[in-house]
Amino acid sequence: MSKLWGGRFTKQTNHLVEEYTASINFDKALAEEDIQGSLAHVTMLGKCGILPAEDVETIKEGLITVLHKIRAGEVEFSVSDEDIHMNIEKNLIETIGPVGGKLHTGRSRNDQVATDMHLYLRERVVGFVGMLHALQEALIGQAKDNLDTIVPGYTHLQRAQPILFAHHLMAYVSMFQRDAERLMDSYKRINVLPLGAGALAGTTFPIDRHFVAEQLGFDGVYENSLDAVSDRDFIVEFLAAASLIMTHLSRLSEELVLWSSTEFGFVELDDAFCTGSSIMPQKKNPDVPELVRGKTGRVYGNLIGLLTVLKSLPLAYNKDMQEDKEGMFDTVATLEGALQLFAPMIATMKVNKDRMRQAVNQDFSNATDIADFLVGEGLPFRQAHEVIGKTVLYCIQNGKYLLDLTIDEFKQFSPLFDDRIYAVLQPEAVVNARNVYGGTASGQVAEAIARSEKVLGATEQWIENRG
């Protein structure tokens, strides 16, 4: 039999079964991790006296040779060899002879593939924390440049109260910080070694799992062999964290699409991150944020897909679990593409401060401050609310804004108004009146930026420690 496991069988595998069950077309992405894990495994086999030193050295040299061939594109992966593990092992045997068959001593493809995915995600998670860090730095850079830029704040996509544009951007810095923290926390559960669990029950060979963990930089090993080969929580957790990152990117994308429209005109995205129309020469389309917004759905789908695969699986390994990889690879590629583009797109974005100021001057987002003024003069808030509602209605009916009203017009709604109201209604005064921790006052936003930069410093250190 040509199969490495074919001793039990009397017939060749149906070619349709081979094509249907093979995973090599996608799990070849784990080639580097598979060889990395094998090098640590065979080193341990030598240390524990399970394999003689000369066999260990021959196998290690063979694995390095196969790795170089793979990197050079000289290895042709075969569907008949099913997966990346069997393809590499067969290439190893072809390179160094029968001694290559000793590599699989004391392990199973079940614990091997789990190890590969832990190694794969561990590296990607650190990379994604770094990409989020770069995006946060870009947002903070824009926030620093816009500490005096006032923009309408919205609820229900209706103008609500004026805020600093820097304050708005810092909201996303906070979102992405939570995303980074989720990834950093998930690292603890990714950085656990399943190798040594065998197919499901461990192995009869006197292996040293903790030595392998040290070799591969894992913080520990799985406590239970059944759990080690069947756990995919770490992938689900990554997909969930990735889904939230895409949620936040999608929200920011929607705002960039709105802000860059003629109707808003608040920002202009750099030409390098936009495309044109094949028929309308005047168009400048925000394709990057639009596509990120659209790709969010596929990341959600990958999460739901894996949860559905896992929901009724008995212990331990089942072939169903082969479906854990394509969604993970797709999410990694989708998230990587989005984050790589977002940081430079934000950094090069032009902010139309004059247009934002014009928008603030032509709305009623300062109305709440009039109510607060009347409350300060002793009027109950509910009565003040009604007074301002009638004042705004009067403005709408007469084509005016609040700062356009004379003091006599104000007084017809309440005798408590006086000339101080004009200072209260100035956009800068409205913004800086929110001088509470986390508020939009310029001093508070400046302090928020300083706090975020301190947090980013700690994140940078975390990345360096795991780089």
N, C-alpha and C positions, 0 to 999 in steps of 0.2 A: 504494500500500500504506500502511496506517495505522501499521505498525511502523517504528520509527526505523531498523531494520536491513533493511527489507523489499525493498530494490532488487533483490536476487538472486532473489526468490521470485515465482512466478506465481499462487499460491493463498493464500487466507487460512488462518491456522493453525486447525486443528480446535479447537473450543471446549473439548473434553475435554482436549486437549493443553495448551491455555492454562492450564486449571485445575490440571492435574497438575504442570506444570513451573513455574508461577509461585511466587515466594517472597515476594511483597509482603505476604501476610497475617502473616508473622512478621518479615521483614527491615525492615519499616517502623520497627522499633525503632532502626534505625541512621540515621534521617533527620538528626538533629543532626550526627552524625559525618560523614555523606556531604556535607553542605553545608560543614562545617568544612574537609574535605579539598579540596573544589572551590574554595573561596575561596583557599586556599593555592596550588592548582594554577594557577588563572587569573592570580593575581598573578605567579607565576613566568613564565607565558607572556608577560605584558607586559614583565617585566624582561629577558627574553631576546630581545625583539623579534619573537616569533613571532606575537603579536596586537598590533594598534595600541592605544594607551592608551585611546582612546574606547570601543573594544569591551570592553576589560577593565573599565572603570568601569561600563559598562552591564550587563555580566554580573554583576558584584559586587552592584550595586544590585538586580538581579533575583533573585539568590540570597537576599539578605537579605529581600526581599519574600516570596519563597516560604517561607522559614523562619518568618517571622511568621505567615503563613497556616496553616502546619502546626501551629504552637504554639496558634493560635486555633481549631484544629479545622475550618478552612475548606477543607481540601484533601481531596478524595475520591479515595483511592488506587484504582487500577484493575488488575484481574487481567490485562487485555489488555496492560498495559504491563509486565507480568512482575515487576519487582523495584523496589526503592526508588530505584535509580540512574536507570532509565528513567522512572519516575514523576516524579521531581524534574526531570529534563531536559525532559520534555514540558511540565510546568508552567512551567518557565523559558521555554521557547519561546513558550508561550501568553501569558506575561507581557511579554516584551521583543521577541518576534518572532524571525526567522530567525537573528539574531546569537547567540541562545542555543545554536544548534547548533555554534558554534565552541568551546564549553567543553570538548568531548571531544577536542580536538586534543592529540595526544601522549600519550594514555593509553587504557586498555582497562577494561572492567568487571572484568577479572581482577585487575589491580593496584589498581583502585578499591575493590573489595569487601574485599580483603585489608587495605588501609589503614583502611577503616571499622572492621574488627574489631580492629585494633591500637589504634585510638583508643578504641574502646568498652571493651576489656578494661583498657587502661592506667588509665582513670579508676576502674573498678570495683575493680581490685586495690588501689589506694591507699585506697579506701573500706573494703575488707575488712580491711586492716591496721589501720585506725582502729577498726573494730568489734571486732576481736580485742583491741586495746589497751584498749578500754572493758571488755570481759569480764575481762581480766586484772586490771584495777584493782578490779573488783567482787570477784573472788576474793581479791585481796590484802587488801581491806578486811575481808572476813570472816575471813581468816587472822589479821589483827592483833587482831580482837575475840576470837579463840579460841586465843591463845597458851598458855592454861592449861587448855584443854578436851581431855580425854583420851578417846579413842574406841578400840574394838577395831579393829585392823588385820587384814585378811583375806588368806588365800590359799586358793584353791579354794572361795571363799565360806564358809570355815570360819575361826573366830577364830584368829588366829595370834599376834600380839604387840600390846600396846597402843602406840598412837602418838598424837601430837598431831593434833587435827582440822585445825589449821593446816597441818601437814605434809602431810596428805592433800590439802588444797586446793591447796597449792603444787605438787603433782605436776601438776595440770592447768594451772597457770600455765606450767610448763616445757613441757608439750605444746603449748599455744597459742603459746608463744614460737617453737618450731620451725615451727609453721604460718606465723606471721608472717614468719619469716626465709625460708621457702620462697617466699612471695609476693613478698617484697622482692627476692629473687634472680631470680625469674621476670620481674620488671619490666625487667631488663636486656635480655631477649630479646623482650619485648613492645614495648619502646620503640625499635624499628628500623623504618625506613620502606620499604615495598615499592613505593610509587608511583614511576612512571618505568620500571618493568619492562615496561610494555605488556602485550600479550596473553601473551607468553612470551619475546620476544627483544630487548626494548628498543624504541626508537623512532628514526625517521629525523630527527626534529626536534631541534634543539640545546637541549635542556632542561637545567635545573640542578637535579638531584635533591637536592643538599646544601642548596640554598637552601630548597626545600620542607621539608626536614627541620627546618631552623632555624625556619621559619615555624610549624611544627606542634609544635615542642618535642621532636623525636626526637633521640636521641643519635647516630644514624648511619643508614646506608641498607644495604639488602641488597646483598651483593657480586655475586650471581648472579641474573640476571633469571628464569631457570627456577625457581630456589629461591624467589624472592620471591613468585611467584604461586601456587606449589603448597604452600608451607610452612603447615602447621597445627599444628606442634609447640607453638607458644605457647598454643594453645587446649587441646591435650592436657595440657600442663603445668599449666595453670590447673585443668582438670577433675581432674587427679590431686591437686593441692594441696587443692582443694575437697573431694575424697573423704576425704582424711586429716583435714581439719577436721571433717567430718561424723562420721567415726569417733570422734574425740575428744569431740565433742558428744554422740554416741550413748552412749558409755561413761559420761559424766557424767550423762546422762539416765537411764540404767539405775540408777545409784546414787541419784539423786534420787527415782525411783519407789520403790526399796526403802526408803530412809531415811525417806520420808514415810508409809510404811505403818504400820498399827497395830502390826504385829509388831516393827518397828524403833523407830519413834517418835523418830528422831534429829532430824529437821527438820520444819518446817511451811512450805510454800510459801504466799506471800501469796495472798489470795483473788483478786486481779486476774489471777493466772496459772493459775487452776484453774477447773473447771466442775463442775456438779452433775449429778445423775441425774434423769431424767424420772419415775422411779417410786420411787426410794429417797431420801427427803429427807435422810438423814444423810450421804450421800456427798459427798466432796470429792475430785474426780479430778484427778490431775496430767497433764492433757491436753497441755500444751505439751511437756514432756519426752517423753511418749509419742509425740507426733506427730513430733517431731524424730528420735526413734529410728526411726520408720517411714519418714520421708522420706529417710533416709540411703541406702536402697536405690535410689531413683530417681537420686540423684547418681552412685552407682556405675554405674548403667545408662547414663547419659549418657557417662561415660568409656569404657566398653566399646564403646558404640555408635560413637563417633567413631574409636576405634582400629580397629574392624572396617571402617569405611568406607575408612580410609586404607591398610589393610594391603597391598593389591595394586595401587594406582593407579600407572599410568605417568605420567611427567612430560609436560605440565605441568599445566594446569588441566583438570578433568573435571567434568561436571555432577553427579557423585556428591558433589562437595564442597559442594554446596548444603545437604547434610545436616549441615554443621558448626555451623549456627546455632541451631536450635531447642533442642538439648541444652545449648548454652552459655547461651542466654537462660534456660532452665528452671533450670539450676544456679545462675545469678546470683540469680534470684528466690527459689529455695529456701534458699540459703545466707544471703541478706540477711534473709529472714524469721526464720530461726533465730537469727542473731546479734543482731538487733535486740531480740529477746525475752529472750535468755539473760542479758545483763548486768543489766538491772533485776530479773529474776527471782532471780538470785543475790544481788544487793544487798539485796533485801527479805526474803530467806529468814530465818526464825527458827530458831535452833539450840537444841535441848533439851539443855543441858549436863548436867542432873541425870540424864536418861535415859541419856545416853552413859556417865556415870560408873557408874551402876547396872549397865550392861552389862559394863563392864570389871571390876567387882567380883564378877561372877557368871560367871566363866569361868576357864579355865586358861591364858590367854595369857601369864601371867608364868612359865610352867614353864621356859622356856629359861634364865631368869635363875638358877633354882635349879641347873641343870646347870652354868652358868658359875661359880656359887659353889663347887660341889664341885671343878670343875677348878682353881679358884684355891687349893683346899686340897690339890691334888696328885693328884686322881683323874683318870685318863684320860677324855677326853670320851665315848667309846663306853660306858664303864662308868657314867659319870654319866647318860648318856641312858637307860640301862636302869633305873637307880635312880629317876629321875623318872617314867618310864613306869609303874613299879609304884606310885609314890606317887599319881599321878593316878588310876590304876585304883582304888586304895584309897578315894580321895575320892569317886569316882563311886559305888562300892558302898555308901558310908556317907552319901551325901547331903551332902557337905562340899566346900568349896573350900580351896585351899592355905593361905590365911590363917586358916582355921578350925582347922587342926591344932595340937595342943599340941607342945611340943618333944619330949616322949616319943614321940609318934606319928611325928614326923620321924626320930628316932634309930633307930626300928625298921627304917628303910630304909638308914640310913648313920650311923655314929658321928661322922662329920665335921660333922654339923649342930650349930649352936648358936644362941643367941638372935639373932645378927646376921641370921639368915635372914628375920626379920619386916620388917626395914628394907629388905632387898634386894627383897622381894616387893611393896612399896608401889608403886602404879601410877606415881607421880611418879619414884620411883627407877628403875623399869624404863625409863621413857621417857628420863630424863636420862642413863642409863648409855650410851645410844647417842650419845655425844658425839664423833662423827666427822663430817668434812665431808660434807654431804648427808644426815646422820642426823636422827633425830626429836627429839633433845634440844632443849630450849627455846632455848638460846643459839644452836644451829646453825640452827634455823628462823628466828629473828629475823635472823640474818646473811643467810640465804637471801632473806628478804623485802627486806632492804636492797639486796642485789645485783640482785634483780629490778626494784626500783624504779629503779635506775640504768639498767638495760637499757631499761626502758620510756621513760625520758627520751630515750634515743638514738632509739628508735622514733618518738617524738613529733616529734623534730627531722626525721627522715626524711620523715614525713608532711607536715610544714610545708613542706619544700623542694620537694615535688611537688604541693602543694595548688593 
